[in-house]
């Protein structure tokens, strides 16, 4: 499967309550199960008016099917081509991703 970033426009996303977020997460999981292994939701990032989802999927069509079945928007689908992070720097003695500063 390929890794994708899915952008979903959702005005007021930052104001979703914990219950609304839990319901959304449950919908994402329930629909992913219906798609029988062609779509895996990894995680999502909530911003002011958007939700960015990291997913593994067989195709963009699988992502659109997930959105259609779950009645959630899908506005932009971008396939991840390469991943870089601070751990790619061989000069670092400590891995930055393990640092407390990056914890939410």
N, C-alpha and C positions, 0 to 999 in steps of 0.2 A: 504494500500500500504506500501511497504518497502522503507527504505531510502538507497541509494547507493552513493558511490563515483565512478565516471567514469573517468579513466585516458585516455587521448587522446594524443598520440605523434604527435606533430606538430612542426617540426624544425622551429626556428625563431619566435615562437609564441609571444615572447616579443616585436617583431618589427611590429606586426599588427597595422595598422593605425586605428584611430577612426572609419572611414567608414567601414573598414574590420570587425572590432569588432561589429559594429552595424549590418552589413549584417549577420554575424555569429549568433548573438542573434536573429535576425529575422527568420533565418532558423530554429534555435532551437525551437522557438515559433510556427512557421508555422507547422512544422512536429509534434510537441506535440499535436496541435489541430487535426491533421489528425488521431492521435492514440486514440482519443475519450476517454480521461480520464484514460488510462492505463499507461500514462507517463506524469509526470509533471517536468519541468525543474525549479529548485529552484535558483541556481546561479552557477557561474563558477569563478575559480581562474586561472589567466594566469601566467605561469612561463616562464623561458627561452625557453624551447623547449616542453612544455606540457601544456595542459589545463585540469584542474581537475574540473569536474562538479558534483554538488550535485543535485541528482534527487530523485523523488519519483516514483516508478514504481511497477507494478504488478509482474514483473519477469525480469530476465536477458534477456529473449527473447524479451520483450518490448523494452529494452535498445538497443539491437542489431537491432531491426526493426527501431528504431529512427535513428540510425547511418546509416543504409542502405538507408533509404528513403532520409535522408538529405545529403548523400554523405560525411559524416564526419567520421574520424577514431574512433574506440573504441579499446583500447589495453588491459586495465585491468578493470574489474568490481568487486568492493568490497562492500558487503552488510555491512551497519553500524549495529553493534550489540549493542553498548552502546555509550552514549555521556557524556563526562565530560567537565567541564569548571570551571573557577575560582569561579563561583557562587555555586559550590558544596561544598565549604569550609565554614562550619558554623562559623568559627572563624573570618571571615571578617566582619567588620562593614559596609563597603561600598562595593557595587557590582562593581568589577573591569570592567565588561563589559560596565558600564556607564561612565568610565573614558575617558577623552580626549586623553590619550596616545594611545588608541587602535583604534582611528578613522583614516581612511586612509588619 
